[in-house]
């Protein structure tokens, strides 16, 4: 297919709005604040540094030192990214003595990451 035909596919050549489908879809959409929250999660995960941190936490928890070594970043840079991820409830932490360990916040995050990885490998 040529580029021209592909562009034509993205435009309605005949306006024929299906009011019932449009209404049903509008009712099924999440609330605007939920859409904003979802957007923030995808925005955070669109950063390669943050995504790599999340990926290294898929199977096990790590301290900042471990994450920095795995991601080839400074501890300061990793801490900054973890603060963002923690604020969005993508990761959580727990303290054991003087060491703080990070892990994924819940299985929803794990599922989102695994699903996206499966999708790009498909």
N, CA, C and O atoms as a printed pandas DataFrame, in Angstrom:
     atom_number atom_name residue_name chain_id  residue_number  x_coord  y_coord  z_coord
0              1         N          UNK        A               1    0.834   -1.173    0.000
1              2        CA          UNK        A               1    0.000    0.000    0.000
2              3         C          UNK        A               1    0.883    1.242    0.000
3              4         O          UNK        A               1    1.899    1.287    0.694
4              5         N          UNK        A               2    0.510    2.209   -0.747
5              6        CA          UNK        A               2    1.315    3.429   -0.810
6              7         C          UNK        A               2    1.024    4.309    0.395
7              8         O          UNK        A               2    0.041    4.112    1.110
8              9         N          UNK        A               3    1.896    5.277    0.600
9             10        CA          UNK        A               3    1.701    6.212    1.708
10            11         C          UNK        A               3    0.377    6.954    1.577
11            12         O          UNK        A               3   -0.289    7.224    2.577
12            13         N          UNK        A               4   -0.005    7.285    0.344
13            14        CA          UNK        A               4   -1.255    8.013    0.121
14            15         C          UNK        A               4   -2.455    7.188    0.572
15            16         O          UNK        A               4   -3.366    7.708    1.216
16            17         N          UNK        A               5   -2.453    5.902    0.232
17            18        CA          UNK        A               5   -3.556    5.039    0.643
18            19         C          UNK        A               5   -3.600    4.864    2.158
19            20         O          UNK        A               5   -4.680    4.801    2.746
20            21         N          UNK        A               6   -2.440    4.788    2.785
21            22        CA          UNK        A               6   -2.388    4.657    4.237
22            23         C          UNK        A               6   -2.947    5.897    4.902
23            24         O          UNK        A               6   -3.655    5.792    5.903
24            25         N          UNK        A               7   -2.642    7.073    4.366
25            26        CA          UNK        A               7   -3.169    8.318    4.934
26            27         C          UNK        A               7   -4.675    8.388    4.765
27            28         O          UNK        A               7   -5.375    8.884    5.647
28            29         N          UNK        A               8   -5.176    7.903    3.653
29            30        CA          UNK        A               8   -6.613    7.925    3.406
30            31         C          UNK        A               8   -7.363    7.019    4.382
31            32         O          UNK        A               8   -8.527    7.275    4.691
32            33         N          UNK        A               9   -6.715    5.975    4.863
33            34        CA          UNK        A               9   -7.356    5.055    5.800
34            35         C          UNK        A               9   -7.642    5.729    7.139
35            36         O          UNK        A               9   -8.545    5.305    7.860
36            37         N          UNK        A              10   -6.895    6.760    7.478
37            38        CA          UNK        A              10   -7.040    7.430    8.768
38            39         C          UNK        A              10   -8.074    8.555    8.741
39            40         O          UNK        A              10   -8.258    9.245    9.744
40            41         N          UNK        A              11   -8.746    8.747    7.611
41            42        CA          UNK        A              11   -9.709    9.829    7.465
42            43         C          UNK        A              11  -11.037    9.245    6.985
43            44         O          UNK        A              11  -11.064    8.408    6.083
44            45         N          UNK        A              12  -12.127    9.688    7.589
45            46        CA          UNK        A              12  -13.453    9.257    7.126
46            47         C          UNK        A              12  -13.747    9.952    5.801
47            48         O          UNK        A              12  -13.759   11.181    5.729
48            49         N          UNK        A              13  -13.980    9.175    4.765
49            50        CA          UNK        A              13  -14.331    9.775    3.475
50            51         C          UNK        A              13  -15.822   10.100    3.429
51            52         O          UNK        A              13  -16.282   10.900    2.614
52            53         N          UNK        A              14  -16.549    9.462    4.318
53            54        CA          UNK        A              14  -17.989    9.731    4.414
54            55         C          UNK        A              14  -18.343    9.818    5.894
55            56         O          UNK        A              14  -18.094    8.881    6.653
56            57         N          UNK        A              15  -18.919   10.934    6.299
57            58        CA          UNK        A              15  -19.283   11.117    7.705
58            59         C          UNK        A              15  -20.525   10.290    8.014
59            60         O          UNK        A              15  -21.600   10.534    7.466
60            61         N          UNK        A              16  -20.364    9.320    8.885
61            62        CA          UNK        A              16  -21.475    8.436    9.248
62            63         C          UNK        A              16  -21.339    8.031   10.707
63            64         O          UNK        A              16  -21.129    6.856   11.008
64            65         N          UNK        A              17  -21.456    8.986   11.610
65            66        CA          UNK        A              17  -21.272    8.734   13.037
66            67         C          UNK        A              17  -22.343    7.769   13.541
67            68         O          UNK        A              17  -23.536    7.974   13.317
68            69         N          UNK        A              18  -21.900    6.716   14.224
69            70        CA          UNK        A              18  -22.807    5.742   14.830
70            71         C          UNK        A              18  -23.070    6.212   16.255
71            72         O          UNK        A              18  -22.292    5.921   17.164
72            73         N          UNK        A              19  -24.155    6.930   16.445
73            74        CA          UNK        A              19  -24.464    7.555   17.730
74            75         C          UNK        A              19  -24.504    6.549   18.876
75            76         O          UNK        A              19  -24.042    6.858   19.975
76            77         N          UNK        A              20  -25.035    5.374   18.649
77            78        CA          UNK        A              20  -25.128    4.359   19.709
78            79         C          UNK        A              20  -23.737    3.902   20.147
79            80         O          UNK        A              20  -23.467    3.791   21.343
80            81         N          UNK        A              21  -22.856    3.639   19.183
81            82        CA          UNK        A              21  -21.493    3.209   19.518
82            83         C          UNK        A              21  -20.728    4.325   20.215
83            84         O          UNK        A              21  -20.010    4.087   21.186
84            85         N          UNK        A              22  -20.888    5.546   19.711
85            86        CA          UNK        A              22  -20.196    6.687   20.311
86            87         C          UNK        A              22  -20.660    6.868   21.754
87            88         O          UNK        A              22  -19.831    7.048   22.646
88            89         N          UNK        A              23  -21.959    6.826   21.994
89            90        CA          UNK        A              23  -22.498    6.980   23.349
90            91         C          UNK        A              23  -22.015    5.872   24.273
91            92         O          UNK        A              23  -21.618    6.135   25.408
92            93         N          UNK        A              24  -22.048    4.636   23.792
93            94        CA          UNK        A              24  -21.601    3.506   24.612
94            95         C          UNK        A              24  -20.125    3.636   24.970
95            96         O          UNK        A              24  -19.728    3.378   26.106
96            97         N          UNK        A              25  -19.321    4.037   23.999
97            98        CA          UNK        A              25  -17.884    4.195   24.248
98            99         C          UNK        A              25  -17.630    5.344   25.216
99           100         O          UNK        A              25  -16.796    5.214   26.113
100          101         N          UNK        A              26  -18.321    6.450   25.056
101          102        CA          UNK        A              26  -18.164    7.571   25.982
102          103         C          UNK        A              26  -18.487    7.156   27.416
103          104         O          UNK        A              26  -17.799    7.567   28.351
104          105         N          UNK        A              27  -19.517    6.355   27.592
105          106        CA          UNK        A              27  -19.892    5.884   28.927
106          107         C          UNK        A              27  -18.867    4.914   29.512
107          108         O          UNK        A              27  -18.730    4.807   30.731
108          109         N          UNK        A              28  -18.152    4.210   28.640
109          110        CA          UNK        A              28  -17.187    3.215   29.117
110          111         C          UNK        A              28  -15.809    3.806   29.419
111          112         O          UNK        A              28  -14.978    3.148   30.046
112          113         N          UNK        A              29  -15.562    5.037   28.978
113          114        CA          UNK        A              29  -14.248    5.643   29.216
114          115         C          UNK        A              29  -14.032    5.913   30.699
115          116         O          UNK        A              29  -14.975    6.255   31.413
116          117         N          UNK        A              30  -12.797    5.763   31.164
117          118        CA          UNK        A              30  -12.500    6.101   32.562
118          119         C          UNK        A              30  -12.721    7.599   32.810
119          120         O          UNK        A              30  -12.789    8.397   31.875
120          121         N          UNK        A              31  -12.826    7.949   34.066
121          122        CA          UNK        A              31  -12.965    9.353   34.453
122          123         C          UNK        A              31  -11.710   10.123   34.038
123          124         O          UNK        A              31  -10.628    9.543   33.955
124          125         N          UNK        A              32  -11.848   11.425   33.779
125          126        CA          UNK        A              32  -10.678   12.223   33.351
126          127         C          UNK        A              32   -9.488   12.108   34.293
127          128         O          UNK        A              32   -8.347   12.064   33.832
128          129         N          UNK        A              33   -9.727   12.058   35.604
129          130        CA          UNK        A              33   -8.602   11.946   36.542
130          131         C          UNK        A              33   -7.923   10.577   36.429
131          132         O          UNK        A              33   -6.718   10.467   36.652
132          133         N          UNK        A              34   -8.684    9.541   36.088
133          134        CA          UNK        A              34   -8.087    8.217   35.871
134          135         C          UNK        A              34   -7.250    8.218   34.597
135          136         O          UNK        A              34   -6.177    7.615   34.556
136          137         N          UNK        A              35   -7.730    8.884   33.573
137          138        CA          UNK        A              35   -6.965    8.994   32.321
138          139         C          UNK        A              35   -5.657    9.738   32.575
139          140         O          UNK        A              35   -4.613    9.354   32.047
140          141         N          UNK        A              36   -5.705   10.792   33.375
141          142        CA          UNK        A              36   -4.483   11.535   33.701
142          143         C          UNK        A              36   -3.502   10.652   34.479
143          144         O          UNK        A              36   -2.297   10.687   34.232
144          145         N          UNK        A              37   -4.026    9.862   35.419
145          146        CA          UNK        A              37   -3.169    8.960   36.185
146          147         C          UNK        A              37   -2.521    7.907   35.311
147          148         O          UNK        A              37   -1.339    7.599   35.463
148          149         N          UNK        A              38   -3.306    7.354   34.392
149          150        CA          UNK        A              38   -2.762    6.363   33.458
150          151         C          UNK        A              38   -1.677    6.994   32.589
151          152         O          UNK        A              38   -0.627    6.397   32.353
152          153         N          UNK        A              39   -1.945    8.196   32.125
153          154        CA          UNK        A              39   -0.985    8.908   31.287
154          155         C          UNK        A              39    0.328    9.131   32.042
155          156         O          UNK        A              39    1.409    8.990   31.469
156          157         N          UNK        A              40    0.233    9.475   33.316
157          158        CA          UNK        A              40    1.434    9.695   34.132
158          159         C          UNK        A              40    2.256    8.415   34.261
159          160         O          UNK        A              40    3.486    8.458   34.223
160          161         N          UNK        A              41    1.581    7.284   34.413
161          162        CA          UNK        A              41    2.295    6.005   34.505
162          163         C          UNK        A              41    3.027    5.710   33.198
163          164         O          UNK        A              41    4.207    5.359   33.206
164          165         N          UNK        A              42    2.318    5.854   32.075
165          166        CA          UNK        A              42    2.963    5.592   30.783
166          167         C          UNK        A              42    4.088    6.585   30.512
167          168         O          UNK        A              42    5.107    6.221   29.925
168          169         N          UNK        A              43    3.915    7.824   30.930
169          170        CA          UNK        A              43    4.972    8.824   30.755
170          171         C          UNK        A              43    6.208    8.422   31.558
171          172         O          UNK        A              43    7.331    8.501   31.060
172          173         N          UNK        A              44    5.994    7.994   32.798
173          174        CA          UNK        A              44    7.125    7.574   33.642
174          175         C          UNK        A              44    7.838    6.378   33.035
175          176         O          UNK        A              44    9.068    6.321   33.022
176          177         N          UNK        A              45    7.067    5.426   32.535
177          178        CA          UNK        A              45    7.666    4.215   31.973
178          179         C          UNK        A              45    8.243    4.440   30.572
179          180         O          UNK        A              45    8.940    3.571   30.047
180          181         N          UNK        A              46    7.962    5.590   29.968
181          182        CA          UNK        A              46    8.514    5.871   28.639
182          183         C          UNK        A              46    9.976    6.298   28.716
183          184         O          UNK        A              46   10.665    6.341   27.697
184          185         N          UNK        A              47   10.447    6.613   29.910
185          186        CA          UNK        A              47   11.853    6.974   30.096
186          187         C          UNK        A              47   12.683    5.697   30.194
187          188         O          UNK        A              47   12.433    4.874   31.075
188          189         N          UNK        A              48   13.667    5.512   29.307
189          190        CA          UNK        A              48   14.455    4.258   29.315
190          191         C          UNK        A              48   15.136    3.962   30.656
191          192         O          UNK        A              48   15.230    2.799   31.049
192          193         N          UNK        A              49   15.603    4.977   31.355
193          194        CA          UNK        A              49   16.257    4.744   32.650
194          195         C          UNK        A              49   15.269    4.193   33.672
195          196         O          UNK        A              49   15.569    3.235   34.384
196          197         N          UNK        A              50   14.101    4.799   33.738
197          198        CA          UNK        A              50   13.094    4.315   34.688
198          199         C          UNK        A              50   12.589    2.930   34.299
199          200         O          UNK        A              50   12.380    2.073   35.158
200          201         N          UNK        A              51   12.395    2.717   33.000
201          202        CA          UNK        A              51   11.923    1.408   32.554
202          203         C          UNK        A              51   12.943    0.326   32.890
203          204         O          UNK        A              51   12.564   -0.769   33.305
204          205         N          UNK        A              52   14.215    0.613   32.719
205          206        CA          UNK        A              52   15.247   -0.375   33.048
206          207         C          UNK        A              52   15.241   -0.693   34.548
207          208         O          UNK        A              52   15.441   -1.841   34.945
208          209         N          UNK        A              53   15.013    0.324   35.366
209          210        CA          UNK        A              53   14.921    0.096   36.809
210          211         C          UNK        A              53   13.741   -0.828   37.111
211          212         O          UNK        A              53   13.872   -1.776   37.885
212          213         N          UNK        A              54   12.604   -0.550   36.504
213          214        CA          UNK        A              54   11.421   -1.388   36.717
214          215         C          UNK        A              54   11.685   -2.813   36.241
215          216         O          UNK        A              54   11.299   -3.772   36.909
216          217         N          UNK        A              55   12.334   -2.953   35.100
217          218        CA          UNK        A              55   12.642   -4.286   34.582
218          219         C          UNK        A              55   13.549   -5.067   35.523
219          220         O          UNK        A              55   13.377   -6.275   35.683
220          221         N          UNK        A              56   14.507   -4.400   36.145
221          222        CA          UNK        A              56   15.411   -5.131   37.048
222          223         C          UNK        A              56   14.711   -5.527   38.347
223          224         O          UNK        A              56   15.238   -6.331   39.116
224          225         N          UNK        A              57   13.524   -4.966   38.593
225          226        CA          UNK        A              57   12.766   -5.317   39.789
226          227         C          UNK        A              57   11.653   -6.325   39.510
227          228         O          UNK        A              57   10.869   -6.643   40.404
228          229         N          UNK        A              58   11.579   -6.825   38.282
229          230        CA          UNK        A              58   10.506   -7.762   37.920
230          231         C          UNK        A              58   10.492   -9.016   38.794
231          232         O          UNK        A              58    9.426   -9.479   39.198
232          233         N          UNK        A              59   11.652   -9.555   39.081
233          234        CA          UNK        A              59   11.710  -10.849   39.761
234          235         C          UNK        A              59   12.228  -10.801   41.191
235          236         O          UNK        A              59   12.043  -11.749   41.955
236          237         N          UNK        A              60   12.876   -9.700   41.552
237          238        CA          UNK        A              60   13.442   -9.639   42.899
238          239         C          UNK        A              60   13.619   -8.193   43.338
239          240         O          UNK        A              60   13.712   -7.287   42.510
240          241         N          UNK        A              61   13.662   -7.990   44.640
241          242        CA          UNK        A              61   13.909   -6.648   45.156
242          243         C          UNK        A              61   15.409   -6.363   45.128
243          244         O          UNK        A              61   16.234   -7.276   45.139
244          245         N          UNK        A              62   15.736   -5.081   45.090
245          246        CA          UNK        A              62   17.140   -4.658   45.104
246          247         C          UNK        A              62   17.271   -3.373   45.906
247          248         O          UNK        A              62   16.319   -2.602   46.027
248          249         N          UNK        A              63   18.459   -3.154   46.451
249          250        CA          UNK        A              63   18.758   -1.876   47.086
250          251         C          UNK        A              63   19.248   -0.911   46.001
251          252         O          UNK        A              63   19.518   -1.323   44.873
252          253         N          UNK        A              64   19.358    0.350   46.346
253          254        CA          UNK        A              64   19.778    1.365   45.374
254          255         C          UNK        A              64   21.145    1.028   44.792
255          256         O          UNK        A              64   21.366    1.212   43.596
256          257         N          UNK        A              65   22.066    0.535   45.621
257          258        CA          UNK        A              65   23.413    0.188   45.139
258          259         C          UNK        A              65   23.350   -0.878   44.045
259          260         O          UNK        A              65   24.029   -0.778   43.023
260          261         N          UNK        A              66   22.524   -1.902   44.278
261          262        CA          UNK        A              66   22.366   -2.975   43.286
262          263         C          UNK        A              66   21.776   -2.421   41.985
263          264         O          UNK        A              66   22.262   -2.717   40.893
264          265         N          UNK        A              67   20.725   -1.618   42.120
265          266        CA          UNK        A              67   20.064   -1.064   40.931
266          267         C          UNK        A              67   21.033   -0.193   40.154
267          268         O          UNK        A              67   21.070   -0.252   38.925
268          269         N          UNK        A              68   21.813    0.609   40.850
269          270        CA          UNK        A              68   22.804    1.468   40.182
270          271         C          UNK        A              68   23.812    0.628   39.406
271          272         O          UNK        A              68   24.174    0.974   38.282
272          273         N          UNK        A              69   24.267   -0.478   40.004
273          274        CA          UNK        A              69   25.228   -1.358   39.328
274          275         C          UNK        A              69   24.602   -2.021   38.106
275          276         O          UNK        A              69   25.232   -2.101   37.052
276          277         N          UNK        A              70   23.367   -2.494   38.241
277          278        CA          UNK        A              70   22.683   -3.162   37.133
278          279         C          UNK        A              70   22.433   -2.191   35.983
279          280         O          UNK        A              70   22.594   -2.542   34.814
280          281         N          UNK        A              71   22.042   -0.976   36.325
281          282        CA          UNK        A              71   21.647    0.008   35.308
282          283         C          UNK        A              71   22.792    0.899   34.844
283          284         O          UNK        A              71   22.596    1.763   33.989
284          285         N          UNK        A              72   23.975    0.701   35.395
285          286        CA          UNK        A              72   25.147    1.523   35.058
286          287         C          UNK        A              72   24.848    3.012   35.225
287          288         O          UNK        A              72   25.125    3.820   34.339
288          289         N          UNK        A              73   24.279    3.352   36.375
289          290        CA          UNK        A              73   23.962    4.734   36.716
290          291         C          UNK        A              73   24.502    5.029   38.109
291          292         O          UNK        A              73   24.827    4.116   38.869
292          293         N          UNK        A              74   24.591    6.302   38.429
293          294        CA          UNK        A              74   25.006    6.673   39.782
294          295         C          UNK        A              74   23.863    6.391   40.754
295          296         O          UNK        A              74   22.696    6.346   40.366
296          297         N          UNK        A              75   24.214    6.205   42.001
297          298        CA          UNK        A              75   23.191    5.987   43.028
298          299         C          UNK        A              75   22.264    7.193   43.121
299          300         O          UNK        A              75   21.062    7.049   43.345
300          301         N          UNK        A              76   22.828    8.372   42.949
301          302        CA          UNK        A              76   22.025    9.590   42.998
302          303         C          UNK        A              76   20.985    9.615   41.880
303          304         O          UNK        A              76   19.830    9.969   42.114
304          305         N          UNK        A              77   21.388    9.243   40.675
305          306        CA          UNK        A              77   20.462    9.216   39.533
306          307         C          UNK        A              77   19.370    8.171   39.756
307          308         O          UNK        A              77   18.200    8.418   39.464
308          309         N          UNK        A              78   19.752    7.018   40.267
309          310        CA          UNK        A              78   18.782    5.954   40.535
310          311         C          UNK        A              78   17.803    6.396   41.622
311          312         O          UNK        A              78   16.599    6.171   41.502
312          313         N          UNK        A              79   18.311    7.019   42.673
313          314        CA          UNK        A              79   17.448    7.500   43.749
314          315         C          UNK        A              79   16.417    8.494   43.222
315          316         O          UNK        A              79   15.249    8.451   43.609
316          317         N          UNK        A              80   16.849    9.376   42.350
317          318        CA          UNK        A              80   15.931   10.361   41.747
318          319         C          UNK        A              80   14.823    9.648   40.967
319          320         O          UNK        A              80   13.649    9.994   41.097
320          321         N          UNK        A              81   15.196    8.658   40.160
321          322        CA          UNK        A              81   14.207    7.928   39.364
322          323         C          UNK        A              81   13.277    7.114   40.262
323          324         O          UNK        A              81   12.078    7.023   39.996
324          325         N          UNK        A              82   13.816    6.530   41.310
325          326        CA          UNK        A              82   13.000    5.748   42.240
326          327         C          UNK        A              82   11.975    6.629   42.951
327          328         O          UNK        A              82   10.855    6.194   43.216
328          329         N          UNK        A              83   12.359    7.858   43.256
329          330        CA          UNK        A              83   11.429    8.797   43.894
330          331         C          UNK        A              83   10.214    9.041   42.989
331          332         O          UNK        A              83    9.077    9.076   43.460
332          333         N          UNK        A              84   10.469    9.208   41.687
333          334        CA          UNK        A              84    9.391    9.405   40.712
334          335         C          UNK        A              84    8.514    8.155   40.643
335          336         O          UNK        A              84    7.288    8.243   40.695
336          337         N          UNK        A              85    9.152    7.001   40.526
337          338        CA          UNK        A              85    8.411    5.739   40.416
338          339         C          UNK        A              85    7.613    5.440   41.680
339          340         O          UNK        A              85    6.502    4.914   41.604
340          341         N          UNK        A              86    8.167    5.769   42.828
341          342        CA          UNK        A              86    7.466    5.544   44.095
342          343         C          UNK        A              86    6.251    6.474   44.206
343          344         O          UNK        A              86    5.198    6.076   44.705
344          345         N          UNK        A              87    6.410    7.706   43.737
345          346        CA          UNK        A              87    5.311    8.662   43.772
346          347         C          UNK        A              87    4.123    8.229   42.934
347          348         O          UNK        A              87    2.983    8.591   43.227
348          349         N          UNK        A              88    4.388    7.454   41.893
349          350        CA          UNK        A              88    3.330    6.945   41.017
350          351         C          UNK        A              88    2.872    5.547   41.419
351          352         O          UNK        A              88    2.065    4.933   40.721
352          353         N          UNK        A              89    3.382    5.045   42.536
353          354        CA          UNK        A              89    3.038    3.711   43.047
354          355         C          UNK        A              89    3.399    2.603   42.060
355          356         O          UNK        A              89    2.699    1.598   41.940
356          357         N          UNK        A              90    4.511    2.819   41.359
357          358        CA          UNK        A              90    5.040    1.792   40.459
358          359         C          UNK        A              90    6.001    0.898   41.240
359          360         O          UNK        A              90    6.054   -0.312   41.022
360          361         N          UNK        A              91    6.756    1.506   42.149
361          362        CA          UNK        A              91    7.640    0.745   43.038
362          363         C          UNK        A              91    7.305    1.111   44.485
363          364         O          UNK        A              91    6.692    2.140   44.766
364          365         N          UNK        A              92    7.728    0.234   45.381
365          366        CA          UNK        A              92    7.589    0.488   46.819
366          367         C          UNK        A              92    8.921    0.149   47.465
367          368         O          UNK        A              92    9.783   -0.466   46.838
368          369         N          UNK        A              93    9.089    0.549   48.713
369          370        CA          UNK        A              93   10.343    0.240   49.401
370          371         C          UNK        A              93   10.064   -0.313   50.792
371          372         O          UNK        A              93    8.978   -0.157   51.350
372          373         N          UNK        A              94   11.072   -0.953   51.313
373          374        CA          UNK        A              94   11.034   -1.442   52.693
374          375         C          UNK        A              94   12.435   -1.294   53.268
375          376         O          UNK        A              94   13.433   -1.484   52.574
376          377         N          UNK        A              95   12.485   -0.958   54.526
377          378        CA          UNK        A              95   13.771   -0.763   55.201
378          379         C          UNK        A              95   14.117   -2.006   56.006
379          380         O          UNK        A              95   13.287   -2.563   56.726
380          381         N          UNK        A              96   15.376   -2.422   55.860
381          382        CA          UNK        A              96   15.908   -3.503   56.686
382          383         C          UNK        A              96   17.212   -2.983   57.270
383          384         O          UNK        A              96   18.244   -2.972   56.599
384          385         N          UNK        A              97   17.157   -2.554   58.522
385          386        CA          UNK        A              97   18.321   -1.920   59.126
386          387         C          UNK        A              97   18.615   -0.606   58.417
387          388         O          UNK        A              97   17.757    0.273   58.337
388          389         N          UNK        A              98   19.830   -0.483   57.904
389          390        CA          UNK        A              98   20.222    0.743   57.203
390          391         C          UNK        A              98   20.002    0.663   55.698
391          392         O          UNK        A              98   20.259    1.631   54.982
392          393         N          UNK        A              99   19.529   -0.480   55.213
393          394        CA          UNK        A              99   19.377   -0.682   53.771
394          395         C          UNK        A              99   17.903   -0.577   53.390
395          396         O          UNK        A              99   17.031   -1.128   54.063
396          397         N          UNK        A             100   17.643    0.140   52.300
397          398        CA          UNK        A             100   16.286    0.264   51.770
398          399         C          UNK        A             100   16.209   -0.577   50.500
399          400         O          UNK        A             100   17.000   -0.396   49.574
400          401         N          UNK        A             101   15.260   -1.488   50.469
401          402        CA          UNK        A             101   15.054   -2.359   49.320
402          403         C          UNK        A             101   13.833   -1.898   48.537
403          404         O          UNK        A             101   12.821   -1.501   49.116
404          405         N          UNK        A             102   13.943   -1.955   47.218
405          406        CA          UNK        A             102   12.853   -1.570   46.322
406          407         C          UNK        A             102   12.328   -2.791   45.584
407          408         O          UNK        A             102   13.076   -3.710   45.247
408          409         N          UNK        A             103   11.032   -2.776   45.343
409          410        CA          UNK        A             103   10.383   -3.826   44.564
410          411         C          UNK        A             103    9.213   -3.194   43.825
411          412         O          UNK        A             103    8.849   -2.048   44.085
412          413         N          UNK        A             104    8.629   -3.949   42.902
413          414        CA          UNK        A             104    7.441   -3.455   42.208
414          415         C          UNK        A             104    6.318   -3.314   43.223
415          416         O          UNK        A             104    6.215   -4.107   44.159
416          417         N          UNK        A             105    5.491   -2.317   43.039
417          418        CA          UNK        A             105    4.427   -2.045   43.999
418          419         C          UNK        A             105    3.408   -3.169   44.073
419          420         O          UNK        A             105    2.938   -3.505   45.159
420          421         N          UNK        A             106    3.055   -3.764   42.917
421          422        CA          UNK        A             106    2.099   -4.869   42.923
422          423         C          UNK        A             106    2.154   -5.637   41.609
423          424         O          UNK        A             106    2.918   -5.296   40.706
424          425         N          UNK        A             107    1.335   -6.677   41.517
425          426        CA          UNK        A             107    1.339   -7.518   40.321
426          427         C          UNK        A             107    0.764   -6.812   39.099
427          428         O          UNK        A             107    1.013   -7.241   37.972
428          429         N          UNK        A             108   -0.003   -5.735   39.297
429          430        CA          UNK        A             108   -0.516   -4.983   38.146
430          431         C          UNK        A             108    0.637   -4.377   37.348
431          432         O          UNK        A             108    0.629   -4.392   36.117
432          433         N          UNK        A             109    1.619   -3.848   38.059
433          434        CA          UNK        A             109    2.786   -3.260   37.396
434          435         C          UNK        A             109    3.540   -4.355   36.647
435          436         O          UNK        A             109    3.918   -4.181   35.488
436          437         N          UNK        A             110    3.755   -5.483   37.318
437          438        CA          UNK        A             110    4.448   -6.619   36.690
438          439         C          UNK        A             110    3.712   -7.048   35.420
439          440         O          UNK        A             110    4.339   -7.269   34.383
440          441         N          UNK        A             111    2.413   -7.164   35.497
441          442        CA          UNK        A             111    1.598   -7.576   34.357
442          443         C          UNK        A             111    1.706   -6.588   33.202
443          444         O          UNK        A             111    1.823   -6.987   32.043
444          445         N          UNK        A             112    1.667   -5.303   33.522
445          446        CA          UNK        A             112    1.793   -4.266   32.496
446          447         C          UNK        A             112    3.127   -4.375   31.762
447          448         O          UNK        A             112    3.176   -4.283   30.536
448          449         N          UNK        A             113    4.196   -4.569   32.510
449          450        CA          UNK        A             113    5.534   -4.669   31.910
450          451         C          UNK        A             113    5.660   -5.946   31.089
451          452         O          UNK        A             113    6.150   -5.904   29.961
452          453         N          UNK        A             114    5.233   -7.063   31.628
453          454        CA          UNK        A             114    5.337   -8.336   30.903
454          455         C          UNK        A             114    4.476   -8.312   29.648
455          456         O          UNK        A             114    4.899   -8.800   28.600
456          457         N          UNK        A             115    3.275   -7.750   29.742
457          458        CA          UNK        A             115    2.394   -7.666   28.572
458          459         C          UNK        A             115    3.024   -6.809   27.481
459          460         O          UNK        A             115    2.974   -7.174   26.307
460          461         N          UNK        A             116    3.612   -5.680   27.849
461          462        CA          UNK        A             116    4.231   -4.820   26.831
462          463         C          UNK        A             116    5.453   -5.494   26.213
463          464         O          UNK        A             116    5.699   -5.353   25.015
464          465         N          UNK        A             117    6.211   -6.216   27.013
465          466        CA          UNK        A             117    7.374   -6.938   26.485
466          467         C          UNK        A             117    6.928   -8.049   25.531
467          468         O          UNK        A             117    7.523   -8.234   24.469
468          469         N          UNK        A             118    5.893   -8.776   25.907
469          470        CA          UNK        A             118    5.345   -9.819   25.040
470          471         C          UNK        A             118    4.852   -9.208   23.735
471          472         O          UNK        A             118    5.053   -9.778   22.663
472          473         N          UNK        A             119    4.212   -8.060   23.827
473          474        CA          UNK        A             119    3.666   -7.397   22.637
474          475         C          UNK        A             119    4.779   -7.004   21.655
475          476         O          UNK        A             119    4.648   -7.249   20.456
476          477         N          UNK        A             120    5.862   -6.402   22.141
477          478        CA          UNK        A             120    6.905   -5.976   21.205
478          479         C          UNK        A             120    7.685   -7.154   20.620
479          480         O          UNK        A             120    8.285   -7.039   19.551
480          481         N          UNK        A             121    7.673   -8.279   21.320
481          482        CA          UNK        A             121    8.367   -9.483   20.809
482          483         C          UNK        A             121    7.469  -10.300   19.878
483          484         O          UNK        A             121    7.947  -11.236   19.237
484          485         N          UNK        A             122    6.210   -9.972   19.795
485          486        CA          UNK        A             122    5.224  -10.710   19.012
486          487         C          UNK        A             122    5.452  -10.542   17.522
487          488         O          UNK        A             122    4.707  -11.100   16.717
